[in-house]
Amino acid sequence: MKRSRSRLGRSSCLTLLLAFVSAPVARPQATPAVVPKFALKKNGLELERRTQSGSFFDVVGRKAAVFGYESRSLEAWVYPLKILDDFKLSFRLRGYSLEIAGEISGPEIEVSIDARPEATIFTYSHAAFTVRQIIFAPVDEPGIIMLLDVESVLPMRITGSFRPRLRLMWPAGLMTPNLGWDEKAHVYSLTEESRRFVGLVGSPRARDVSLMPYQEEPRDAPAGFVIEVPPETTRSEFIPIVMAGSVSGRDQARATYDRLISRAQELYENNVLYYERLQKETVELSTPDERLNTAFAWAKVGIDKGIATNPYLGTGLVAGFRTSGDSERPGFAWFFGRDALWTSLAITSEGDFASTRAALDFLKKFQRVDGKVPHEISQSASLVPWFTDYPYPWASADATPLYVIAHADYWRASGDLDFIRANWDSITKAYRFSAATDTDNNGLIENSNVGHGWVEGGALHPAHEEIYLEGLWIEASLGMAELADQMNDPELARAARAGAERARKAVEKTYWLPERGFYAFATALPRATPAVAEPGPNREVRQARLGELSKARLIDEDSVLPAVPLWWRELDDGRAQSEIDHLGSGAMQTDWGMRILSDSSRLYDPLSYHYGSVWPLFTGWASVAAYRYGRPHTGFQALASNALLTWSNALGYVTELLSGAFNAPFGRSSHHQVWSEAMVVVPVLRGLFGIEVSGGGKELRFAPQLPANWDRVSLSNVAAGRARYDLSLERSVGQERIVIARRERAKSEAASGPETSGLTRIIVAPAFPLDARVRAVTVNHRHGTFSITRSGDVERAEVTIESPAPTVEVVFAYDAGTDVYTQPEELEAGAPSQGLRIIHSRADADALHLTLEGIGGRSYSLRVRSGRELGEARDRGLMIKRLAGQDPELLVRFEDAGDAYVRREFSIPLLERQRESR
């Protein structure tokens, strides 16, 4: 027997997908009544704690997802459909009159969360029972499985409630859905008049307790079901709750529903296997900082979960996840051009070349005929006139040069020229589109009449020629030249290199502010009237500044955006050092990341999306930029900020944006933002470790800039072409040993193509303090030659090995130099920025010279590692604490300055160590 009612609607890494990911199977004759209990295997990555009010969580597969907050209910999606929201559980024990709500810890019940890549588990603990709610999205299935693992001393009734939605993702909308209950199958059906779009929610032991008779007026009320749980069944059974969806009718949705229940154990274990392989078949990291190791591993998971398959559009990278609330916009869980392209740099770095190809091919599929690359593509784009009637698909200018950059970056690392050939027309169209936007022929491509660059609204919008966009254009031109060389087009290669050099000179001439020591944000076209300052703090001050800028041709604001041309080392070295002084300062860098705008700017608003907030994306840009120019302290401080966000909000994931004043994410932030995860991976691999693969997978550069107290690191599975390499570094007294070894190919890798000859060149260029002295180098136990170069606060000893053996050992004999280090502190929720900023650490023959920033009235501690003795401190506010058998400790105090950051310089004499008498 079926009952139904009408509801009033509201307006509205691919190689890893191996044979274990579900293949279509025949529909079972009957849905199993139970799921036998099985041991929950683990992939090895796990974070646990008591739930935190308001912290986001998600459970994401390729085709379906759950989004929620730890203290609230959850919503479920089967792309592109929102199936339900406001799902929650409650519990009642026989003999107890109290209904115990599951979502909030309280005096009756405690709730904890266990986040794993394969599943998220909530544990509800009561004096009389424990219930584990195991939620997972099978990697390639259009549905969600919940398994309830119940232990109770009394018979229990579990109530599940939810609000049926059946809404297409924004902006398509949908007709009024109907809700029906199949009493025999124990399944709710969410349908609409066309019968195309269907959602199913059910459990084999469920009983509906909510549907009203048809004659009642439709209303927005939750559906509810109950499950009776006798204690004798809980030892051997999981209670399944399944959500499935389809855009092709009820039969397909029902087949999925039955498959999820009948194969629950297999699908769970496939998830475990998938994420084990993700870790093992991409770069793995081992450093002395276990927090960084964990954050890096989770970042790879967070990126991979951004790969989504839409039944109409195909497979590509979405931008991020948040609950949709009363809308049909779940954060940014649709496809974005620039998000995917920035993220692809991380995917290529970690060696998941198939996922990079998938992301690029998805954008190629929707590229405009003139070459412009889409800015965003809704998951319902095929159901509305998205590309013609909406402003969003072509809103940005930056996705198009980033598209060229990502292809060149992929080729350098992979050597996959077949892919470049297949996409060559698309790449050249994108390059020529961007080149044509330089309408005044000054060497700088334009935002005007093309699209926004980084800033898309607020006081800094619109820009005419944004330095962010110019940084992309220089790199796109250089990348185009490399690709043209491979495609035997010397004229295009020559023109692209000439364009890159012309643009580089134009950037230096146009944006550098010598009297201010930083690069300006953008050029602008005069406005007829000043922009109107948005509501918020100091609005009058911001409005006055906007009045000044209304006729300006150069927007001379101190922003984070010069970090983008710095990322690719496109700017003058001396000027770059001054710019990084700004990026590393307390005015720009908070404990939790980089502001877009200095807090000393009159436009600064810590609550603004575009001129005050902190983005992990910016933080990643600045980290890589600092490492490129030999500024490891600024680089590591930024990297650590991003890594520590792994624990702050959505457990295991990094949010989209935070306040510029306090360590708190915006409510509108996508709390699992995919390019934020990328900005853990890239600063680690390309910044901290200085790993660059070039020449089509033929050249590997390893140029680490490690903290002074790190004596041992290793990386495995670094991809270069079709080969993989393990890298390690070990320091001991007077010696640094680096080993680069080619790995044997796994069987799964052998299937991807024939063996190749491997690297033709290895460059090893570790950083040392400026006062270190490298005496000699051996390569595989033979005398080697090296060159010394200096940049920023480090010197590099560079060794080039041509036609390297499968294993290369490089050993540096050196006299130790002098550097400082600190231990990154845990981030405190809601706290203002208060950490120490190490702007410079430079040692010469006589002294260690430090440039530091701290909050006025506060004291800080840092350690010194040196091959020499520290002399007596002469600077006011500086003390040296000498500890037997340990590195000396510096205690630094800053003068009271009203809780603002103060910059101070210190010099500590360095003395030769006294030899011990015998």
C-alpha positions in Angstrom: 0.0 0.0 0.0 1.3 3.5 -0.9 0.4 6.8 0.6 1.4 10.1 -0.9 0.9 13.8 -0.4 1.7 16.9 -2.4 4.1 19.5 -0.9 4.2 23.2 -1.6 7.6 24.0 -3.1 9.8 27.0 -2.4 11.2 29.2 -5.1 14.2 28.6 -5.9 41.9 11.6 -9.3 40.6 9.6 -11.9 43.1 6.8 -12.3 42.3 5.9 -8.8 38.7 5.0 -9.9 39.7 1.4 -10.6 37.5 -1.6 -11.1 36.5 -1.7 -7.4 34.3 1.4 -7.9 30.8 0.2 -8.4 29.9 -1.2 -11.8 26.2 -1.5 -12.7 24.6 -4.6 -11.3 21.2 -6.2 -11.8 18.5 -4.9 -9.4 18.0 -7.4 -6.6 14.7 -9.1 -6.3 14.1 -7.8 -2.8 15.9 -5.2 -0.6 17.7 -6.9 2.2 16.1 -6.4 5.6 19.4 -6.0 7.4 23.1 -5.2 6.9 25.1 -7.7 8.9 27.7 -6.1 11.1 31.2 -5.9 9.7 34.5 -4.5 11.1 35.0 -0.9 10.0 38.4 -0.9 8.2 40.4 2.3 8.2 42.7 3.9 5.6 44.9 5.3 8.4 43.9 8.9 8.3 41.6 9.9 11.2 40.7 13.0 13.3 38.5 12.7 16.4 37.1 15.1 19.0 33.9 16.1 20.8 31.5 17.9 18.5 31.8 21.7 18.4 28.8 23.9 18.0 28.6 25.4 14.5 31.5 23.4 13.0 30.9 22.2 9.4 31.2 18.7 8.2 30.7 17.0 4.9 30.7 13.5 3.5 31.4 13.7 -0.3 31.6 11.3 -3.2 31.8 11.9 -6.9 28.0 11.9 -7.3 26.5 12.6 -3.9 27.2 14.5 -0.7 26.0 15.3 2.8 26.6 18.7 4.2 25.9 19.8 7.8 27.0 21.4 11.0 27.9 19.4 14.1 25.3 21.0 16.3 22.6 21.0 13.7 20.8 18.8 11.1 22.2 17.8 7.7 21.2 18.0 4.0 21.8 15.5 1.3 22.5 15.9 -2.4 22.7 13.6 -5.4 24.0 15.9 -8.1 22.4 18.0 -9.3 19.5 17.4 -6.9 19.0 18.4 -3.4 17.1 15.5 -1.9 16.4 16.6 1.6 17.5 18.9 4.4 17.0 19.1 8.2 17.7 15.4 8.7 18.3 14.5 12.3 18.0 11.6 14.7 16.5 11.3 18.1 16.3 8.4 20.6 13.8 7.1 23.1 14.3 4.2 25.5 11.5 2.0 26.8 10.4 3.3 30.1 11.8 6.8 29.5 9.4 9.6 28.6 12.3 11.8 27.3 13.0 12.1 23.6 16.8 12.5 23.4 17.8 14.7 20.5 21.0 13.5 18.7 22.5 16.6 17.2 23.5 18.5 20.4 25.6 17.4 23.2 24.0 18.1 26.6 23.4 16.7 30.1 21.7 13.6 28.7 24.0 12.8 25.8 27.5 13.4 24.5 28.3 13.5 20.8 31.7 13.0 19.3 32.9 13.1 15.6 35.4 10.8 14.0 36.3 12.2 10.5 37.9 9.8 8.1 38.2 10.1 4.3 36.0 7.1 3.8 33.3 8.1 6.3 32.3 10.4 9.0 31.1 8.8 12.3 29.1 10.5 15.0 28.9 8.7 18.3 26.0 9.4 20.6 26.8 8.4 24.2 24.2 8.0 26.9 24.2 6.1 30.2 21.9 3.5 28.7 23.1 3.3 25.1 25.8 4.2 22.5 24.8 4.8 18.9 27.4 5.2 16.1 26.0 7.0 13.0 28.4 5.9 10.2 27.8 8.2 7.1 29.6 7.5 3.8 29.2 8.4 0.1 30.4 5.5 -2.0 33.0 7.0 -4.4 31.1 6.6 -7.6 27.5 6.0 -6.6 24.5 8.5 -6.7 23.6 8.0 -3.1 24.4 8.1 0.6 24.6 5.3 3.1 24.1 5.7 6.9 24.7 2.7 9.1 23.5 2.9 12.7 25.6 0.7 15.1 23.5 0.5 18.2 24.4 -0.8 21.7 21.6 -0.5 24.3 20.7 -2.0 27.6 17.0 -1.3 26.9 14.8 -1.6 23.8 15.1 1.6 21.8 13.1 3.6 19.3 15.1 5.7 16.8 13.3 8.5 15.1 14.6 10.0 11.9 13.1 13.2 10.5 13.8 15.3 7.4 12.3 17.9 5.1 11.8 16.6 1.6 13.2 19.1 -1.0 13.9 17.6 -4.5 15.3 20.8 -5.8 17.7 21.2 -8.7 20.9 23.1 -7.8 20.7 26.9 -8.5 19.4 28.4 -10.8 17.2 25.8 -12.4 14.5 25.4 -9.8 11.9 22.6 -10.0 8.2 21.9 -9.9 6.3 21.2 -6.7 7.6 17.8 -5.4 5.4 15.0 -4.1 6.2 12.8 -1.2 5.0 9.2 -1.0 5.6 6.2 1.3 5.9 2.7 0.1 4.9 0.7 3.1 6.1 -2.6 1.7 9.6 -1.4 0.7 9.8 1.1 3.6 10.9 3.9 1.3 9.9 7.5 0.8 9.7 8.6 -2.9 10.3 12.2 -3.8 8.9 12.8 -7.3 7.6 15.6 -9.5 5.3 15.8 -12.5 7.8 15.1 -15.2 8.9 11.9 -13.4 12.5 12.5 -14.4 13.8 13.7 -11.1 13.5 11.3 -8.2 14.8 10.9 -4.7 14.4 7.9 -2.4 14.9 7.8 1.4 14.3 4.7 3.4 15.4 1.9 5.8 14.2 -1.7 5.8 13.0 -1.5 9.4 11.5 2.0 9.1 7.8 2.9 9.7 6.3 6.2 8.5 4.7 8.3 11.3 4.2 11.6 9.5 2.4 11.5 6.2 -1.0 13.3 6.3 -4.0 12.1 4.2 -4.2 13.5 0.7 -7.1 15.8 1.5 -5.1 17.9 3.9 -3.7 21.2 2.7 0.0 20.9 1.7 2.4 22.4 4.3 6.1 22.6 4.9 6.4 20.0 7.7 9.1 17.4 8.3 8.6 13.8 7.3 9.4 11.3 10.0 10.0 7.6 10.5 10.7 5.3 13.4 12.8 2.2 13.8 12.3 -0.1 16.7 15.5 -1.6 17.9 15.3 -4.6 20.2 18.7 -5.2 22.0 19.1 -8.7 20.8 19.4 -7.6 17.2 22.1 -4.9 17.7 24.9 -7.4 18.2 24.7 -8.7 14.7 23.1 -6.0 12.6 23.7 -2.4 11.4 20.5 -0.4 10.8 20.8 1.1 7.3 19.3 4.4 6.2 19.8 5.1 2.5 19.3 8.2 0.3 19.4 7.8 -3.5 18.6 10.0 -6.5 18.2 10.0 -10.2 17.6 12.4 -13.1 16.3 9.4 -15.2 13.3 8.2 -13.3 12.3 6.1 -10.4 13.5 2.7 -11.7 17.1 4.0 -11.8 16.8 5.5 -8.4 15.4 2.3 -7.0 18.1 0.2 -8.5 20.7 2.5 -6.8 18.8 2.3 -3.5 18.8 -1.5 -3.5 22.4 -1.7 -4.6 23.5 0.6 -1.8 21.8 -1.6 0.9 22.8 -4.9 -0.6 26.5 -3.9 -1.1 27.0 -1.7 1.9 30.0 -3.5 3.3 31.7 -3.8 -0.1 31.1 -0.1 -0.9 32.4 1.0 2.5 35.6 -1.1 2.0 36.0 0.2 -1.5 36.0 3.7 -0.1 38.8 2.6 2.4 40.8 1.1 -0.5 40.3 4.2 -2.7 41.7 6.6 -0.1 44.6 4.2 0.8 45.5 4.3 -2.9 45.1 8.0 -3.1 47.8 8.4 -0.3 50.1 5.7 -1.6 50.0 6.6 -5.3 50.6 10.3 -4.9 53.3 12.2 -3.0 53.6 11.1 0.7 55.4 13.3 3.2 57.4 12.7 6.4 58.8 15.7 8.4 59.5 16.2 12.1 56.2 18.1 12.3 53.4 15.5 12.5 50.8 18.2 12.2 52.1 19.2 8.8 52.3 15.6 7.7 48.7 15.1 8.7 47.5 18.4 7.2 49.2 17.5 3.9 47.6 14.1 3.7 44.2 15.6 4.5 44.7 18.3 1.9 45.1 15.6 -0.8 41.8 14.1 0.3 40.1 17.5 0.3 41.3 18.2 -3.2 40.2 14.8 -4.4 36.7 15.2 -3.0 36.4 18.3 -5.2 36.2 16.0 -8.3 32.4 15.7 -9.1 30.5 13.8 -11.8 27.3 15.4 -13.0 25.0 13.2 -15.2 24.5 16.0 -17.7 27.9 17.8 -17.8 30.6 15.1 -17.0 33.4 15.1 -14.5 35.3 18.1 -13.4 36.5 20.1 -10.3 34.0 22.0 -8.1 35.1 24.8 -5.9 33.9 24.1 -2.3 31.2 22.9 0.0 28.8 24.5 2.6 25.2 23.8 3.5 22.7 25.5 1.2 20.3 26.5 4.0 17.1 27.9 2.5 18.7 28.1 -1.0 19.8 25.7 -3.6 23.5 26.9 -3.5 25.6 24.5 -1.4 28.6 26.7 -1.0 30.4 26.6 -4.3 29.7 23.0 -5.2 29.6 23.7 -8.9 32.3 24.0 -11.5 34.6 27.0 -11.5 37.4 27.7 -14.1 39.9 29.6 -12.0 39.3 27.4 -8.9 40.0 24.3 -10.9 43.0 25.7 -12.6 44.7 26.9 -9.4 43.9 23.6 -7.9 45.3 21.7 -10.9 48.8 23.0 -9.9 48.5 21.1 -6.7 47.1 18.0 -8.4 50.0 18.0 -10.9 52.5 18.5 -8.0 51.2 15.5 -6.1 51.3 13.3 -9.3 47.7 12.7 -10.0 48.0 13.5 -13.7 44.7 11.8 -14.7 42.7 14.2 -12.5 44.6 17.2 -14.0 43.6 16.0 -17.4 40.0 15.6 -16.4 39.8 19.1 -14.9 41.3 20.6 -18.1 39.2 18.6 -20.5 36.0 19.6 -18.6 36.8 23.3 -19.1 37.8 22.6 -22.7 34.3 21.1 -23.3 32.7 24.5 -22.4 35.3 26.9 -23.8 33.7 29.7 -25.8 34.3 29.8 -29.5 36.6 32.8 -29.2 38.8 31.0 -26.7 37.5 32.4 -23.4 37.4 29.8 -20.6 34.4 29.7 -18.3 34.4 31.3 -14.9 31.7 29.1 -13.5 29.3 26.4 -14.6 26.3 25.5 -12.5 25.5 21.9 -12.0 22.1 22.7 -13.5 23.7 24.6 -16.5 22.3 22.1 -19.1 18.7 22.7 -17.9 18.7 26.5 -18.3 20.2 28.9 -20.9 23.2 29.2 -18.7 25.8 30.2 -21.3 23.7 32.8 -23.0 21.2 34.3 -20.5 23.3 34.5 -17.3 26.2 36.8 -16.4 28.3 34.2 -14.5 29.8 31.9 -17.0 32.1 34.5 -18.6 32.5 36.9 -15.7 36.3 36.6 -15.1 39.4 37.4 -17.2 41.8 35.2 -15.2 40.5 31.7 -16.0 41.7 32.0 -19.6 45.5 32.6 -19.0 45.3 30.2 -16.1 44.1 27.6 -18.6 47.3 28.0 -20.6 49.4 28.0 -17.4 47.9 24.7 -16.2 48.5 22.9 -19.6 52.1 24.0 -19.6 52.5 23.0 -16.0 51.1 19.6 -16.7 53.3 19.1 -19.7 56.5 20.1 -17.8 55.8 17.5 -15.1 54.2 14.7 -17.2 55.8 14.9 -20.6 52.4 14.0 -22.0 52.7 15.6 -25.4 49.7 13.6 -26.8 47.4 15.5 -24.4 48.9 18.8 -25.5 48.4 17.9 -29.2 44.8 16.9 -28.5 44.2 20.3 -26.8 46.5 22.5 -28.9 43.7 24.4 -30.8 42.0 25.1 -27.5 45.2 26.2 -25.8 46.2 28.6 -28.6 42.6 30.0 -28.8 42.8 30.8 -25.0 46.3 32.4 -25.4 45.2 34.6 -28.4 42.0 35.6 -26.6 44.0 36.9 -23.6 46.6 38.6 -25.9 43.9 40.5 -27.8 42.6 42.1 -24.6 45.6 44.4 -24.5 43.7 47.0 -26.5 46.1 49.9 -25.9 49.1 47.8 -26.8 51.0 48.6 -23.6 52.0 45.0 -22.9 49.4 44.6 -20.1 46.2 42.6 -20.7 43.0 44.1 -19.4 40.1 43.5 -17.2 38.0 46.3 -18.7 35.3 44.8 -20.9 36.7 41.3 -20.4 36.0 40.3 -16.8 37.2 40.7 -13.2 40.7 39.4 -12.2 40.9 38.6 -8.6 38.7 41.4 -7.2 35.1 41.1 -8.4 33.4 43.6 -6.2 33.7 46.2 -3.5 35.9 49.2 -3.2 38.7 47.9 -5.4 36.4 47.0 -8.3 36.6 47.5 -11.2 40.3 47.3 -12.0 41.5 48.1 -15.5 44.8 46.2 -15.4 45.3 44.2 -12.2 48.8 43.1 -11.2 47.4 39.7 -10.4 46.2 39.3 -14.0 49.5 40.5 -15.3 51.4 37.9 -13.3 49.2 35.2 -14.8 49.8 36.7 -18.3 53.6 36.6 -18.0 53.5 33.0 -16.9 50.9 32.0 -19.6 53.2 33.6 -22.3 56.2 31.7 -21.1 54.3 28.5 -20.9 52.9 29.1 -24.3 56.4 29.5 -25.7 57.5 26.2 -24.2 54.5 24.4 -25.6 55.0 26.0 -29.0 58.6 24.7 -29.0 57.2 21.2 -28.5 54.6 21.7 -31.2 57.2 22.9 -33.7 55.8 26.5 -34.0 58.9 28.7 -33.6 57.1 31.9 -34.6 54.5 31.5 -31.9 57.3 30.6 -29.4 59.3 33.7 -30.3 56.2 36.0 -30.1 55.1 34.5 -26.7 58.6 34.9 -25.2 58.8 38.5 -26.4 55.3 39.2 -25.0 56.3 37.8 -21.7 59.4 40.0 -21.5 57.4 43.1 -22.6 54.8 42.5 -20.0 57.4 42.0 -17.3 59.0 45.3 -18.1 55.6 47.0 -18.2 54.7 45.6 -14.7 57.9 47.0 -13.2 57.3 50.4 -14.8 53.6 50.6 -14.1 53.2 49.1 -10.6 56.4 49.6 -8.6 56.1 52.4 -5.9 59.7 53.2 -4.9 58.8 55.6 -2.1 56.4 53.0 -0.6 58.5 49.8 -1.2 55.7 47.7 -2.7 53.8 47.1 -5.9 50.5 48.8 -6.5 47.3 46.8 -6.9 46.0 47.9 -10.3 45.5 50.6 -12.9 42.1 52.1 -13.2 40.0 54.1 -15.6 38.7 57.4 -14.2 35.2 57.2 -12.7 32.5 59.8 -13.2 31.6 59.5 -9.5 33.4 57.8 -6.6 32.4 54.3 -5.7 30.1 54.0 -2.7 31.7 52.5 0.4 29.9 49.4 1.7 28.4 49.5 5.2 30.8 48.4 7.9 33.5 49.7 10.2 35.0 53.2 9.4 32.7 53.8 6.5 33.4 57.5 6.4 37.2 56.9 6.2 36.7 54.4 3.4 34.4 56.7 1.5 37.0 59.5 1.7 39.6 57.2 0.3 37.3 56.2 -2.5 36.8 59.8 -3.4 40.6 60.2 -3.7 40.8 57.2 -6.0 37.9 58.1 -8.2 40.2 60.0 -10.6 43.4 57.9 -10.1 45.0 56.0 -12.8 47.0 53.8 -10.3 45.4 52.2 -7.3 48.3 52.4 -4.9 47.0 50.0 -2.3 49.3 47.6 -0.4 47.7 44.2 -1.2 48.6 40.5 -1.3 48.1 40.3 -5.1 51.8 41.0 -6.0 52.4 37.5 -4.5 51.1 36.0 -7.8 53.9 37.4 -10.1 56.2 36.6 -7.2 55.0 33.0 -7.2 56.5 32.6 -10.7 59.6 34.8 -9.8 58.7 37.4 -12.4 59.7 40.5 -10.4 63.0 42.3 -9.8 64.8 40.5 -6.9 65.6 43.6 -4.9 62.0 45.0 -5.2 60.6 41.5 -4.4 62.5 41.5 -1.1 60.9 44.8 -0.1 57.4 43.4 -1.2 57.9 40.3 0.9 58.8 42.5 3.9 55.2 43.8 3.5 53.7 40.4 3.0 55.3 39.0 6.1 54.4 41.9 8.3 51.6 41.9 11.0 49.8 44.4 8.8 49.2 41.8 6.1 49.8 38.4 7.8 47.6 37.2 10.6 48.1 34.1 12.7 45.6 32.3 10.4 46.7 33.7 7.1 47.1 36.6 4.7 44.7 39.6 4.4 44.0 40.8 0.9 44.7 44.3 2.0 47.0 45.8 4.7 45.2 46.7 7.9 46.8 50.1 7.6 44.9 50.9 4.5 42.0 53.4 4.8 39.9 50.9 2.7 40.5 48.0 5.1 37.4 46.3 6.5 38.0 43.0 8.3 34.5 41.8 7.4 34.8 42.5 3.7 34.9 39.7 1.1 37.3 41.7 -1.1 39.2 44.3 1.0 39.9 42.9 4.4 39.3 39.2 4.8 41.8 36.4 5.0 41.9 33.7 2.4 44.0 30.6 2.6 44.4 31.0 -1.2 46.2 34.3 -0.6 48.2 32.7 2.2 49.4 30.0 -0.3 50.3 32.5 -2.9 52.4 34.4 -0.3 54.1 31.3 1.0 55.3 30.1 -2.4 56.3 33.7 -3.3 58.4 34.0 -0.2 60.2 30.7 -0.8 60.9 31.6 -4.4 62.9 34.6 -3.2 64.8 32.9 -0.3 62.5 34.0 2.5 61.8 30.8 4.3 60.5 32.3 7.6 57.7 34.2 5.9 57.1 31.2 3.7 56.8 28.7 6.6 54.7 31.0 8.7 52.2 31.3 5.9 52.3 27.5 5.2 51.8 26.7 8.9 48.8 29.0 9.1 47.0 27.1 6.3 48.0 23.7 7.7 46.7 24.5 11.2 43.3 25.4 9.8 42.9 21.7 9.2 41.7 21.4 12.8 39.9 24.7 13.2 36.5 24.3 11.7 35.5 21.5 9.3 37.6 18.7 10.8 40.2 17.8 8.2 39.4 20.6 5.7 40.4 24.2 5.1 37.9 27.0 4.8 37.4 29.6 2.1 37.7 32.8 4.0 38.0 34.2 7.5 37.8 37.6 9.3 40.7 39.9 9.0 40.4 40.8 12.7 39.7 37.5 14.5 40.4 33.8 13.8 36.8 33.0 12.7 35.4 32.0 9.3 32.7 34.0 7.7 29.3 32.4 8.0 29.1 32.5 4.2 32.5 30.7 3.8 32.6 27.4 2.0 34.1 25.5 4.9 35.7 22.9 2.7 37.2 25.0 -0.1 39.1 22.9 -2.6 41.7 25.6 -3.6 42.4 26.2 0.1 43.4 22.5 0.3 45.6 23.1 -2.8 47.4 25.9 -0.8 48.7 23.4 1.7 50.0 21.0 -1.0 51.7 23.5 -3.3 53.6 25.5 -0.6 54.8 22.3 0.8 56.0 20.7 -2.4 57.1 23.7 -4.5 57.9 26.1 -1.6 59.3 24.3 1.4 60.8 21.5 -0.6 61.5 23.4 -3.8 60.4 20.5 -6.0 60.1 21.4 -9.7 59.8 19.0 -12.5 60.4 20.4 -16.0 61.4 19.5 -19.5 58.5 17.1 -20.0 59.3 15.0 -16.9 63.0 14.9 -17.7 64.5 17.3 -15.2 63.9 17.3 -11.4 65.0 20.1 -9.1 65.1 19.6 -5.3 65.8 22.9 -3.5 64.5 22.6 0.1 64.5 25.5 2.5 63.9 23.7 5.8 63.4 25.1 9.3 66.7 25.1 11.3 65.6 22.4 13.7 64.6 19.9 11.0 67.3 17.2 10.6 65.4 14.6 8.6 62.7 14.7 5.9 61.5 12.4 3.1 59.1 12.4 0.3 57.9 9.4 -1.7 56.2 9.0 -5.1 57.4 12.3 -6.6 56.2 12.1 -10.3 58.4 12.9 -13.2 56.9 11.7 -16.5 55.9 8.1 -16.0 58.6 7.6 -13.4 58.3 8.1 -9.6 61.1 9.0 -7.2 61.8 9.0 -3.5 63.6 11.9 -2.0 65.2 12.2 1.4 67.4 14.7 3.3 69.3 14.0 6.5 71.5 16.4 8.5 74.2 15.5 10.9 77.2 17.5 12.3 79.0 19.1 9.4 77.1 17.1 6.8 73.9 17.1 4.8 73.0 14.0 2.8 70.4 14.0 0.0 69.2 10.8 -1.8 67.0 10.7 -4.8 66.0 7.2 -5.9 63.8 5.9 -8.7 61.0 3.6 -7.6 60.1 0.3 -9.1 56.8 0.7 -11.0 53.7 -0.8 -9.4 51.6 -3.2 -11.4 48.8 -0.6 -11.5 51.2 2.0 -12.9 52.6 -0.4 -15.5 49.2 -0.5 -17.1 49.2 3.2 -17.8 52.0 3.1 -20.4 55.4 1.8 -21.3 58.5 2.3 -19.2 60.5 5.5 -20.0 64.1 6.3 -19.6 63.5 8.6 -16.6 65.3 11.8 -15.7 68.1 13.2 -17.8 69.1 15.8 -15.2 68.8 16.3 -11.5 69.5 19.6 -9.8 70.0 19.6 -6.0 70.1 23.0 -4.5 69.5 23.0 -0.7 69.4 26.3 1.2 71.9 27.1 4.0 72.1 30.1 6.3 74.1 33.0 4.9 77.1 32.4 7.2 77.3 28.7 6.4 80.4 27.5 4.5 80.0 24.6 2.1 83.4 23.0 1.8 82.9 20.1 -0.6 80.3 17.9 -2.3 80.3 14.3 -3.3 77.9 12.7 -5.8 77.7 8.9 -5.4 80.9 9.0 -3.4 82.9 10.9 -6.1 84.0 14.5 -5.9 81.4 16.9 -7.3 81.3 20.6 -8.3 78.8 23.1 -6.9 78.0 26.8 -7.3 76.8 29.2 -4.5 74.0 31.7 -5.1 72.4 34.0 -2.7 68.8 35.2 -2.5 67.0 36.8 0.4 68.1 35.2 3.7 69.6 32.1 2.3 72.4 30.8 0.1 72.1 27.8 -2.1 74.7 25.2 -3.0 73.7 23.9 -6.4 74.8 20.6 -7.9 73.7 19.4 -11.4 73.8 15.7 -12.2 73.5 14.9 -15.9 72.3 11.4 -17.0 71.8 10.4 -13.4 71.9 6.8 -12.1 68.7 5.3 -10.7 69.9 6.3 -7.2 71.8 9.5 -6.6 73.4 10.4 -3.3 74.7 14.0 -2.8 76.6 14.8 0.4 77.5 18.3 1.4 80.3 18.9 3.9 79.9 22.3 5.5 80.5 24.5 8.5 77.1 25.2 10.1 75.6 28.6 9.8 73.2 30.5 12.1 69.4 30.6 12.0 66.4 30.9 14.3 63.2 28.9 14.6 60.0 28.7 16.5 57.3 26.2 17.0 54.0 27.3 15.3 51.4 27.7 17.9 47.9 26.1 17.7 45.3 28.5 16.4 42.9 29.8 19.0 39.3 30.2 17.8 38.1 33.8 17.9 41.5 35.2 19.0 43.1 38.3 17.4 46.4 38.0 15.7 49.2 38.0 18.2 52.0 35.7 17.0 55.6 36.7 16.3 56.6 37.6 12.8 60.2 36.8 11.7 60.7 39.2 8.8 64.5 38.5 8.4 67.1 36.2 9.9 70.5 37.0 8.4 73.9 36.1 9.8 77.3 37.4 8.6 80.8 37.1 9.9 80.1 39.2 13.0 76.5 38.9 14.0 73.0 37.4 13.6 70.7 40.2 12.4 67.0 39.8 13.1 64.0 41.8 11.9 61.0 40.9 14.0 57.5 42.1 14.6 55.4 41.5 17.7 52.5 43.0 19.6 53.5 45.9 21.7 53.7 45.0 25.4 54.2 41.3 24.7 57.2 38.9 24.9 58.1 36.1 22.6 60.5 33.2 22.6 62.6 31.8 19.7 65.5 29.4 19.5 68.9 29.8 17.7 70.8 27.1 16.0 74.4 28.0 15.1 77.8 26.6 14.5 79.1 29.5 16.7 78.6 30.9 20.2 76.2 33.8 20.9 77.8 36.9 22.3 76.1 39.1 24.9 72.9 40.8 23.8 73.2 44.6 23.7 69.7 45.4 22.4 67.1 46.6 24.8 64.2 44.1 25.2 66.4 41.1 24.2 67.6 38.4 26.6 69.5 35.2 25.8 68.8 32.1 27.9 71.5 29.6 27.6 70.4 26.0 28.2 72.8 23.1 28.7 72.6 20.7 25.8 69.9 22.7 24.0 69.8 25.5 21.5 69.9 28.9 23.1 66.6 30.7 23.7 66.0 34.3 22.7 63.4 36.2 24.8 62.2 39.3 22.9 59.9 42.0 24.3 58.3 44.7 22.3 57.4 48.2 23.6 53.8 48.9 24.4 52.1 50.3 21.3 48.4 49.8 22.0 48.2 46.2 20.9 49.5 47.0 17.5 52.4 45.2 15.8 55.8 46.8 16.3 58.9 46.1 14.1 62.3 45.9 15.7 65.8 45.0 14.6 68.3 43.1 16.8 71.9 42.1 16.3 73.5 39.4 18.3 77.3 39.0 18.2 78.6 35.6 16.9 81.8 34.2 18.4 83.9 31.2 17.4 83.2 28.2 19.6 85.9 27.6 22.3 87.6 24.3 21.8 87.4 22.0 24.7 90.7 21.4 26.5 91.8 17.8 26.6 
